């Protein structure tokens, strides 16, 4: 929200010079090669090149609202996964990347082809609805846009026999509780992670910002942050990179001798096998939990 916008000093962007960046890329690639349980944490900054506004950047949504200015309109109607999104897919295919935790609700990670059992979308997914009564989740072709605030009702009903529960939008607002099942999974992965890579996040929204730094004091974990602005966790990371996400990931993949696959529309909503995996692997909240909306279940 607007009150979470950064001040003029915090919003300043920094860029590593070419020599610094090249050296840091080599170090990051080496860390990835040697990691046993590599986890990535993503924020809005990885989707700006897809035409989606971030929140706390110089032209971010909360930045503009804090100044009493209307945020800039989204430039792309149907955003597609970026170079960074697709690189994560390949890193998972090659067994480097074990899990991905995202604060983004734009749905681009699933669209890119990230397996449903390898991602925790802490702030929901704009393409997904959920039934609080039985827990069934639904993946839609397009964004779920028509819903009531506070109740989060979309007007649709659950298709599970004898349920007929009312469906709700899964995106998480500031006033809502966190999706407990999703958060528990992300926490478990963070506890066993030995390399956490944070990309495109200001690391200011809890509890998401606390996960990458879990168990750092043990000395068996390394944290890397890639963001143009400084973050409250910079002093805790082993490697701090000031560059655009797509530029960093392009250089890292080259260093790892990996090719970033092009994006192709997987038409997930038509793939029955994928939809079955989605329902099994994307549990959102505990069945019967009513803490995330107002009104009856």
Backbone torsions as a table, in degrees:
resi	resn	phi	psi	omega
1	UNK	NA	170.0	-173.1
2	UNK	-58.6	-33.9	-178.0
3	UNK	-70.7	-9.8	177.0
4	UNK	-94.0	4.8	179.4
5	UNK	-63.6	153.4	-179.9
6	UNK	-85.1	157.0	176.3
7	UNK	-81.9	177.4	-173.7
8	UNK	-60.3	-34.0	179.9
9	UNK	-75.2	-42.1	-178.5
10	UNK	-67.8	-27.6	-175.3
11	UNK	-82.6	-9.7	-178.2
12	UNK	-62.1	137.3	-179.9
13	UNK	-102.0	145.3	-178.6
14	UNK	-124.1	152.3	179.4
15	UNK	-135.5	126.6	173.5
16	UNK	-66.9	145.1	175.6
17	UNK	-73.3	162.5	-174.8
18	UNK	-53.6	-39.9	-178.8
19	UNK	-68.1	-43.6	177.8
20	UNK	-61.6	-45.0	-177.3
21	UNK	-62.9	-43.4	-179.1
22	UNK	-61.3	-42.4	179.5
23	UNK	-65.4	-41.2	-179.5
24	UNK	-68.3	-36.2	178.6
25	UNK	-61.8	-43.5	178.5
26	UNK	-60.8	-40.3	179.3
27	UNK	-66.6	-42.4	-179.9
28	UNK	-64.5	-43.9	179.0
29	UNK	-60.4	-39.3	179.4
30	UNK	-67.0	-38.6	177.1
31	UNK	-63.1	-41.2	180.0
32	UNK	-65.4	-42.4	179.8
33	UNK	-59.0	-36.9	-172.1
34	UNK	-97.7	-3.7	-178.6
35	UNK	-73.4	145.7	176.3
36	UNK	-95.4	-34.7	178.7
37	UNK	-139.9	88.0	-174.7
38	UNK	-90.3	123.2	179.8
39	UNK	-124.6	135.2	178.1
40	UNK	-105.8	141.9	177.7
41	UNK	-122.3	121.8	-174.4
42	UNK	-116.9	149.3	175.9
43	UNK	-127.9	-172.4	-172.9
44	UNK	-60.1	-23.3	-177.3
45	UNK	-63.7	-20.0	179.6
46	UNK	-82.1	-10.1	-177.3
47	UNK	-108.1	-0.7	-178.6
48	UNK	-65.0	-33.0	179.5
49	UNK	-73.1	-8.7	174.8
50	UNK	-90.6	-1.5	179.6
51	UNK	95.1	12.4	179.7
52	UNK	-101.7	128.8	-179.2
53	UNK	-67.6	144.0	171.8
54	UNK	-85.5	-168.6	-175.0
55	UNK	-110.0	-39.5	-172.3
56	UNK	-119.9	12.7	174.4
57	UNK	-77.3	179.5	179.9
58	UNK	-56.5	-31.1	177.9
59	UNK	-115.8	26.2	-177.3
60	UNK	-71.9	161.1	-178.4
61	UNK	-60.0	-50.8	-178.8
62	UNK	-70.6	-31.6	178.0
63	UNK	-60.1	-47.0	-179.6
64	UNK	-67.4	-43.7	-177.8
65	UNK	-65.3	-34.0	178.2
66	UNK	-64.0	-25.6	178.5
67	UNK	-93.6	2.8	-179.8
68	UNK	75.8	24.0	-178.6
69	UNK	-113.7	141.8	176.5
70	UNK	-65.3	132.7	178.7
71	UNK	-62.6	149.9	177.7
72	UNK	-62.7	144.7	-179.7
73	UNK	-69.1	147.9	176.2
74	UNK	-62.1	132.7	-171.6
75	UNK	-84.0	-16.2	-177.3
76	UNK	-124.8	130.3	-177.1
77	UNK	-73.9	-43.9	-179.6
78	UNK	-121.8	81.3	-176.8
79	UNK	-60.3	146.2	177.5
80	UNK	-116.3	153.6	178.5
81	UNK	-53.7	143.7	-177.4
82	UNK	-88.0	179.2	174.9
83	UNK	-55.1	-41.4	-179.2
84	UNK	-65.3	-45.0	177.6
85	UNK	-56.5	-46.2	-175.8
86	UNK	-71.0	-30.9	177.1
87	UNK	-64.6	-37.7	178.0
88	UNK	-63.1	-36.3	177.3
89	UNK	-59.9	-46.5	-179.0
90	UNK	-68.1	-38.0	178.2
91	UNK	-63.2	-33.0	175.3
92	UNK	-73.0	-39.9	179.1
93	UNK	-60.9	-36.1	-179.1
94	UNK	-88.6	5.6	174.5
95	UNK	69.1	19.7	171.9
96	UNK	-78.8	-51.9	-175.6
97	UNK	-89.1	124.0	-175.8
98	UNK	-95.8	-30.8	-176.7
99	UNK	-159.5	153.8	-179.6
100	UNK	-130.3	129.0	176.8
101	UNK	-114.1	126.3	-176.8
102	UNK	-127.6	143.1	172.1
103	UNK	-93.4	-4.8	-175.3
104	UNK	-82.9	142.5	176.8
105	UNK	-113.4	16.1	-176.6
106	UNK	-78.1	-9.6	175.4
107	UNK	79.8	3.1	-173.2
108	UNK	-72.1	-26.6	179.1
109	UNK	-65.9	-46.7	177.7
110	UNK	-65.0	-41.2	179.3
111	UNK	-60.7	-32.2	-177.2
112	UNK	-70.2	-24.7	-178.3
113	UNK	114.9	9.3	174.6
114	UNK	-61.7	128.9	-179.6
115	UNK	-58.9	143.1	-176.1
116	UNK	-65.6	-21.1	179.3
117	UNK	-94.3	6.7	-178.0
118	UNK	-119.6	19.1	-176.9
119	UNK	-142.8	142.7	172.4
120	UNK	-122.2	109.7	-179.4
121	UNK	-95.6	90.2	-171.0
122	UNK	-61.5	-29.2	-178.2
123	UNK	-108.0	21.9	175.4
124	UNK	83.6	-169.8	-178.0
125	UNK	-144.7	126.4	-174.8
126	UNK	-67.9	-10.0	177.1
127	UNK	-97.6	4.5	-172.3
128	UNK	-120.5	143.9	172.3
129	UNK	-119.8	159.0	179.5
130	UNK	-141.0	148.8	175.6
131	UNK	-100.8	116.4	-179.8
132	UNK	-71.4	-21.8	-176.5
133	UNK	-73.7	-46.6	-178.1
134	UNK	-116.3	-11.8	177.0
135	UNK	91.6	-4.6	-178.8
136	UNK	-63.7	139.2	179.0
137	UNK	-114.3	151.6	-175.8
138	UNK	-128.8	134.2	176.2
139	UNK	-105.2	129.4	-176.6
140	UNK	-110.7	154.5	179.2
141	UNK	-64.0	-39.4	-177.9
142	UNK	-119.9	170.1	179.6
143	UNK	-60.6	142.6	174.1
144	UNK	-83.5	105.1	-172.8
145	UNK	-109.4	-30.0	-176.1
146	UNK	-94.3	94.6	178.2
147	UNK	-146.0	157.5	179.9
148	UNK	-89.0	134.2	175.7
149	UNK	-71.1	149.5	-177.1
150	UNK	78.9	-48.6	176.0
151	UNK	-87.4	-26.8	-178.8
152	UNK	61.0	18.4	179.6
153	UNK	-71.9	136.7	-178.9
154	UNK	-99.7	-11.5	-177.8
155	UNK	94.8	-3.2	179.6
156	UNK	-103.7	163.8	-176.4
157	UNK	-124.7	151.9	-178.4
158	UNK	-67.4	141.1	-178.7
159	UNK	-93.8	-1.8	178.3
160	UNK	-63.4	130.8	-179.5
161	UNK	-53.7	135.4	178.3
162	UNK	65.8	13.0	177.4
163	UNK	-101.8	-70.2	-179.8
164	UNK	58.0	28.3	178.1
165	UNK	-69.0	158.0	-179.8
166	UNK	-83.4	134.8	-177.4
167	UNK	-85.8	149.2	-177.9
168	UNK	-132.0	149.4	175.2
169	UNK	-64.8	141.5	-176.1
170	UNK	-95.6	-8.0	-179.7
171	UNK	-63.9	142.9	-173.1
172	UNK	-103.8	123.5	177.8
173	UNK	-96.4	169.8	-177.3
174	UNK	-60.1	-30.6	-176.5
175	UNK	-83.8	-6.9	-175.8
176	UNK	-93.7	156.9	173.3
177	UNK	-74.4	160.2	178.4
178	UNK	-77.1	149.0	175.6
179	UNK	-67.0	108.8	-168.4
180	UNK	-63.1	-42.6	-177.9
181	UNK	-65.6	-44.1	179.3
182	UNK	-63.3	-44.6	-179.8
183	UNK	-64.8	-39.0	178.5
184	UNK	-61.7	-42.4	179.6
185	UNK	-65.3	-44.7	179.5
186	UNK	-62.6	-36.1	179.2
187	UNK	-67.1	-43.6	179.4
188	UNK	-61.5	-43.2	179.1
189	UNK	-65.3	-36.0	-179.6
190	UNK	-69.2	-31.8	-179.4
191	UNK	-69.2	-32.1	-179.0
192	UNK	-99.5	-1.9	-179.1
193	UNK	-69.1	138.2	174.8
194	UNK	-112.6	-8.1	172.7
195	UNK	-141.9	114.9	177.1
196	UNK	-110.3	126.1	179.5
197	UNK	-115.4	116.0	-179.4
198	UNK	-101.4	122.6	-177.0
199	UNK	-127.6	126.1	173.9
200	UNK	69.3	30.3	178.8
201	UNK	-128.5	140.1	177.6
202	UNK	-78.0	-10.2	177.9
203	UNK	54.5	52.0	-179.0
204	UNK	-127.3	-1.2	-179.1
205	UNK	-108.7	114.9	178.8
206	UNK	-87.2	151.9	3.5
207	UNK	-87.2	-2.1	-175.5
208	UNK	-55.5	-40.3	-175.2
209	UNK	-70.2	-18.3	-178.0
210	UNK	-84.7	-20.9	-173.8
211	UNK	-63.8	-46.4	-177.3
212	UNK	-61.1	-26.1	-176.0
213	UNK	-92.6	1.9	-179.7
214	UNK	-60.0	132.8	176.0
215	UNK	66.0	18.2	178.4
216	UNK	-61.9	-34.6	-176.6
217	UNK	-67.2	-14.6	179.8
218	UNK	-67.9	-21.2	-178.2
219	UNK	82.6	-1.4	-179.0
220	UNK	-103.6	9.7	-177.4
221	UNK	-133.3	144.2	179.1
222	UNK	-123.0	137.2	177.7
223	UNK	-117.9	134.7	177.1
224	UNK	-123.2	135.9	179.7
225	UNK	-121.2	129.0	175.4
226	UNK	-119.1	108.8	-179.0
227	UNK	-163.9	144.8	-178.3
228	UNK	-73.3	-27.7	178.3
229	UNK	-99.7	155.7	175.5
230	UNK	-69.4	154.6	179.1
231	UNK	-128.4	162.8	178.5
232	UNK	-66.7	-10.2	-176.3
233	UNK	-106.0	7.6	-175.7
234	UNK	-58.8	-36.9	-177.2
235	UNK	-71.7	-13.7	-177.9
236	UNK	-94.7	-13.5	-174.7
237	UNK	-90.2	152.1	179.8
238	UNK	-80.5	-29.9	-177.4
239	UNK	-137.6	126.2	-178.7
240	UNK	-120.8	118.6	-176.4
241	UNK	-115.1	126.1	176.7
242	UNK	-106.4	94.1	-179.8
243	UNK	-166.2	165.8	178.6
244	UNK	-71.7	144.0	-174.8
245	UNK	-57.1	-47.0	-178.4
246	UNK	-61.6	-38.1	179.1
247	UNK	-65.4	-42.9	-179.5
248	UNK	-64.3	-49.3	-174.9
249	UNK	-67.7	-32.9	177.1
250	UNK	-62.5	-44.7	-179.4
251	UNK	-69.5	-39.0	179.6
252	UNK	-64.3	-45.1	-179.1
253	UNK	-63.6	-36.4	176.5
254	UNK	-65.1	-41.3	179.1
255	UNK	-64.2	-33.5	179.4
256	UNK	-85.6	-1.8	-178.3
257	UNK	60.4	41.3	178.6
258	UNK	-116.3	145.8	179.0
259	UNK	-99.3	132.2	178.1
260	UNK	-80.9	119.5	-178.1
261	UNK	-71.1	147.7	176.1
262	UNK	-72.7	155.1	177.9
263	UNK	-77.9	133.7	171.4
264	UNK	-129.8	140.4	-179.4
265	UNK	-68.7	113.4	-176.7
266	UNK	-82.1	-8.4	-179.0
267	UNK	47.2	55.6	-174.4
268	UNK	-58.3	-35.0	-176.8
269	UNK	-66.5	-13.1	179.5
270	UNK	-103.4	-6.5	-174.7
271	UNK	-94.6	101.5	-175.0
272	UNK	-62.7	-37.5	179.0
273	UNK	-64.7	-44.0	178.8
274	UNK	-64.4	-42.3	-179.6
275	UNK	-62.1	-36.5	176.3
276	UNK	-65.3	-42.2	176.8
277	UNK	-63.5	-40.5	179.5
278	UNK	-60.2	-48.0	-179.5
279	UNK	-62.2	-35.0	-178.6
280	UNK	-78.3	-39.0	-170.4
281	UNK	-100.7	-10.3	-176.7
282	UNK	-112.3	47.8	176.0
283	UNK	-65.6	136.9	-171.0
284	UNK	-102.4	-57.1	-178.6
285	UNK	-136.2	161.6	177.8
286	UNK	-62.1	136.4	179.2
287	UNK	-57.2	131.4	179.0
288	UNK	88.5	-6.2	178.7
289	UNK	-66.1	124.1	-179.9
290	UNK	-114.9	10.9	-175.0
291	UNK	-74.0	-12.2	-174.0
292	UNK	-101.2	7.8	177.5
293	UNK	-153.8	163.3	176.0
294	UNK	-99.2	155.2	-179.9
295	UNK	94.1	-178.7	-178.1
296	UNK	-76.5	159.9	-179.5
297	UNK	-68.6	NA	NA
